[in-house]
Structure formats: structure tokens, C-alpha cells
């Protein structure tokens, strides 16, 4: 982060772009300025079940979030999420994909995630807003394993139907996926 902060200090608004669109550079630097503060805040308020890893500490717009639930159906699993913050941030939400295959009503087996917070426009009014922050995304994803679990509006309808039909069978399938794909 220190390197990125220094880089941002060196940027000047009247620098030449050598053919690069200045609006994109300005937007990216606004995003990067927001991220310096938000990443620090996110790391300070990280749930005990979550860890964040940056492949490149100078690129705050891409990181991996690991969630290790300590309760519920997915207890003892290790689930990785890719988080990419677009240049349009904070007007647009981060792009999040689950990298770990799991059996979950709100996460597809291909890694798509059903979470209002990650939608630009949401019917329930809980979608993305410029006032939201990265820490909200982390807490929202973490809550998908506990209190935000939603069987009534599923992305993986097969998992939700199985839960409604036979909770023990659902739990067995979750445990099978955890042991195959999410062992710590």
C-alpha cells in the first residue's frame, strides 16, 4: 500500500498521457485513492472467519478473499472468492466470483453469486450504492454462510429444492462438496 500511496502522490493532474484517455486515468486514480483508505478500513474490520490476500500489494483493485465459516452447514470449509474492483468504482460494485466449487442456494456451482449488494440495480433496494464500501462486500459474502442464506430466492434452485425436500440430504451434499473442494 505504501508504494501505491507514493505513486498517487507523484501523479499530477496536468501530466501528459501519450495517447491514453485522461478521463480513464483520472477515474482510475480516483478509484485507487478510495481503495487506499478502504482497504485499510476493510482489513481493520475483517471478520475472524475471513482473510484477504493481494497477489500484488501495489494493485489494490484485485484480491482474493478466503472465508472459513466456523458455524453452519459449511463449517470447516475454506472458500475463496476473487474480487475485482472496476475503474467505475464506487459508482459500480466490485465483480466477485467464487473460486471454490460448493453446494449453496445463493452461489452457483460455476461461482456466480446472488447477493443484492453486488447488483447495480436491485429490486429489494439493498443493491449497490456509492456509499457502500469493500468492508460491506466482505461482510455480505461472509454472511452468505450464516444469516443471509436465502432458500426462497435461490441462484442454485436445485440446492434450494433439495433443502426444502430433505435437509439431511442437503447437509450431506454440502459436506461432500466441502470434503472434495473446500478442505482446509
C-alpha positions, 0 to 999 in steps of 0.5 A: 500500500505504501508504494501505491500511496507514493505513486498517487502522490507523484501523479499530477493532474496536468501530466501528459498521457501519450495517447491514453484517455485522461478521463480513464486515468483520472477515474482510475486514480480516483478509484485507487485513492478510495481503495487506499483508505478502504482497504485499510478500513476493510482489513481493520474490520475483517471478520475472524472467519475471513482473510484477504490476500493481494497477489500484488500489494501495489494493485489494490483493485484485485484480491482474493478473499478466503472465508472459513465459516466456523458455524453452519452447514459449511463449517470447516470449509475454506472458500475463496472468492476473487474480487475485482474492483472496476475503474467505475468504482464506487459508482459500480460494485466490485465483480466477485466470483467464487473460486471454490466449487460448493453446494449453496442456494445463493452461489452457483456451482460455476461461482456466480453469486446472488447477493443484492449488494453486488447488483447495480440495480436491485429490486429489494433496494439493498443493491449497490450504492456509492456509499457502500464500501469493500468492508460491506462486500466482505461482510455480505459474502461472509454472511452468505454462510450464516444469516443471509442464506436465502432458500426462497430466492435461490441462484442454485434452485436445485440446492434450494429444492433439495433443502426444502425436500430433505435437509439431511440430504442437503447437509450431506451434499454440502459436506461432500462438496466441502470434503472434495473442494473446500478442505482446509 
